[in-house]
C-alpha cells in the first residue's frame, strides 16, 4: 500500500488527471482543456460550446464551459485517452 502512495506522489499533473478520468472521477473544464491541448487538440469557441479538434483525429470533442464535466463528456474524454494509448 505504501508503494502505491509513493508512486502516486511521483506522478505528474497530467498523469494524475488521466487517472482521474480513467477512474470515472469528475474533472473541471479547465483540467479537460489543459489535457486536450497537451494531446494536440486545438480549441474553437462557437457560442457557449468549446470544440476541440485535432488534425487526423476522427472525432471532435464538444464541451460546454461549466464547473464540472457532464458524464457523457467524461466518456468522450475517456475514449480520446484510449485512442491515444492510455
C-alpha positions in Angstrom: 0.0 0.0 0.0 2.8 2.4 0.8 4.4 1.8 -2.6 1.2 2.8 -4.3 1.2 6.1 -2.4 4.8 6.8 -3.3 4.3 6.1 -7.0 1.2 8.3 -7.0 3.1 11.2 -5.4 5.8 10.9 -8.1 3.2 11.2 -10.9 3.0 14.4 -12.8 -0.2 16.6 -13.0 -1.2 15.1 -16.4 -0.7 11.5 -15.2 -2.9 12.2 -12.1 -5.5 13.8 -14.3 -5.5 10.9 -16.7 -6.0 8.5 -13.8 -9.0 10.6 -12.5 -10.6 10.3 -15.9 -10.0 6.6 -16.3 -11.4 6.0 -12.8 -14.6 7.9 -13.8 -14.0 10.7 -11.3 -15.3 14.2 -12.3 -12.9 16.8 -13.5 -13.2 20.5 -14.2 -13.5 22.2 -17.6 -10.0 23.8 -17.1 -8.5 20.4 -16.4 -10.1 18.9 -19.6 -8.9 21.9 -21.6 -5.3 21.5 -20.4 -5.3 17.8 -21.1 -6.8 18.1 -24.6 -4.3 20.8 -25.6 -1.5 18.7 -24.2 -2.7 15.9 -26.5 -2.5 18.2 -29.5 -6.1 19.4 -29.8 -6.9 23.0 -30.8 -9.8 24.9 -29.2 -12.5 26.6 -31.3 -15.2 28.6 -29.5 -18.7 28.5 -31.1 -21.1 30.4 -28.8 -21.3 28.5 -25.5 -19.7 25.4 -26.9 -16.0 24.8 -26.9 -15.0 22.4 -29.6 -11.6 20.7 -29.6 -10.3 19.5 -32.9 -7.2 17.6 -33.9 -5.9 17.1 -37.4 -6.0 13.5 -38.3 -8.3 12.5 -35.4 -11.8 11.3 -36.4 -13.9 12.9 -33.6 -14.3 16.5 -32.4 -14.8 16.9 -28.7 -17.5 19.4 -27.7 -17.5 20.7 -24.1 -19.7 23.3 -22.6 -17.8 25.5 -20.3 -19.1 24.5 -16.8 -17.6 24.0 -13.4 -17.6 20.1 -13.8 -17.8 18.0 -16.9 -21.0 16.1 -17.5 -20.9 12.2 -17.6 -21.1 12.0 -21.4 -18.2 14.5 -21.7 -16.2 12.4 -19.4 -16.9 9.3 -21.5 -15.8 11.2 -24.6 -12.5 12.1 -22.9 -12.0 8.5 -21.8 -12.5 7.5 -25.5 -9.9 10.0 -26.6 -7.4 8.7 -24.0 -8.0 5.1 -25.2 -7.4 6.2 -28.8 -4.1 7.8 -27.7 -2.8 4.7 -25.9 -3.8 5.3 -22.3 
